[in-house]
Structures are given as C-alpha cells and as structure tokens.
C-alpha cells in the first residue's frame, strides 16, 4: 500500500437499503463497510441481497491498485450505479461476491 493509505473492512451492525426512483434494489442486514483513506465509507452488500434481475451489466471497468478491477451494472436511467470487484486484491478479499452502490440508506 501507498504510505498513509489505509483500507479497513468490517461487518456493519446496521442494516442498509438501496432504492432508486422508489424501487428497492438491495436490502441487507449483513453488509460490509469499507473505509478507505480519502474516500467516503462504502457499504458492500452480499450479491444474494441485491436485485440483480433489475440491473444490466455495463462494459465499464475501472482499476484501483488497492482493490483491483471493478465491474459495473446499470439501470435504464442510471449508468454504472453499482460496482463490484469480482477478483479483489488479497488485502480486501472480503468484498468478493459483494456489490456497492453510490447511495445507500443506513437503517
């Protein structure tokens, strides 16, 4: 890791819900919260708790030297709303099979 850069991951004790335009896309009582230097806290939700049937895979890919290559999913009116790291770097292996959304309501 770069000097001063830190990532921690822990199981959240608070449930989360993700909705877009009034439609619930995910709801989980077992999210992970990823805290990364210089970034807002991000909730990673197990794939089983996400309405994947509502999402369309995107061709977008991004690379993070700390987490790996991210894949994205979209809604018809919201491009690249969701991302995941299918093969995360070893230091963040816990986020495998979890998806992350830009906007999450913590309940």
N, C-alpha and C positions, 0 to 999 in steps of 0.2 A: 504494500500500500504506500501511497504517497505520504510523506511526513505530514502529520497533523490531520490526515483524512481518516475518518472512522465510520464504520457501519456496525450497528448492533441490531439484532433481531430478537424479538421476544413474543410470546403469545400474549395477545391482548386479553384483558379480563372484561372487556366491554364489547357487546355485540355491535355490528355495523350493518348498514343498509345502503344500497346504491340504487338510486332511481334517476331516470331521465325522462323528462316530459311526462311525469306522473306514472311511469311504468317502472316497476321494481325489476332491476337487472340482477341483483345479488342481495343475499341476506345471510349473515353468518354469525354464529356465536363462538367461532373459533378462528378469528383472523390472526395473522401475524402483523406486528407493527415493526416496520423497518425505519430506523433512524440513521440518517446519513449526514455527515458534515456538509453544511451549506444547502441542505435541501429540507423541504417540509417533511414531517412524518408521513409515511405511506403505509396504508393497510393492504396487505396481501391476503386475498381471500381464496380458500380452497376451491379448486375448479368445480367440485361437486355442489358448491353453494352458489354457483353463477349460472344464470340463464343463457347458456351457450347457444341455445336454439334461436335466440334473438340477435345474436352477433354474427358478423361476417368477417372471416379472416381478411386482413389487409396485406398488401405487398410490402408495407413499410417494415424496415428493420433498422434498429439503431444499436450502437455498441457502447458499452460502458466498461472501462478497464477493470472495474471493481465487481461488476455483476455479470457481465457477459453480453451476449447478443439478445436483444429483445424482439419479440414478435408482437404484432398489434391486431386488434379487432375493431370493427366499426359498426355503427348503426347507420341507417339511411341518411339521417340528418346530423350525424356526429362522427366524423372521421377519426380513426385512431384513438378512440375513447378509452380503450382497455389495452394493457400490455402484460406480458409475462416473459420470463426467462426460462425457456424450455431446457436449456443446459447451463444452469448458472455456474459461476466460478465456485470453487470449493469453499471459499470463505463465507458464502451466502447460500449454501446448498439447501437450507430450509425452505427457500422460496420456490423451489421446484414444484410444479403442479399447483401453483397459486397464481391468481391474476390480480392486477392492480388497476384501479380506476383513478381518474383525476379528482373527482368529487365523491366523498364518502361521508355519510351521516353516521356519527358515533352515537349509539343509543344509550 
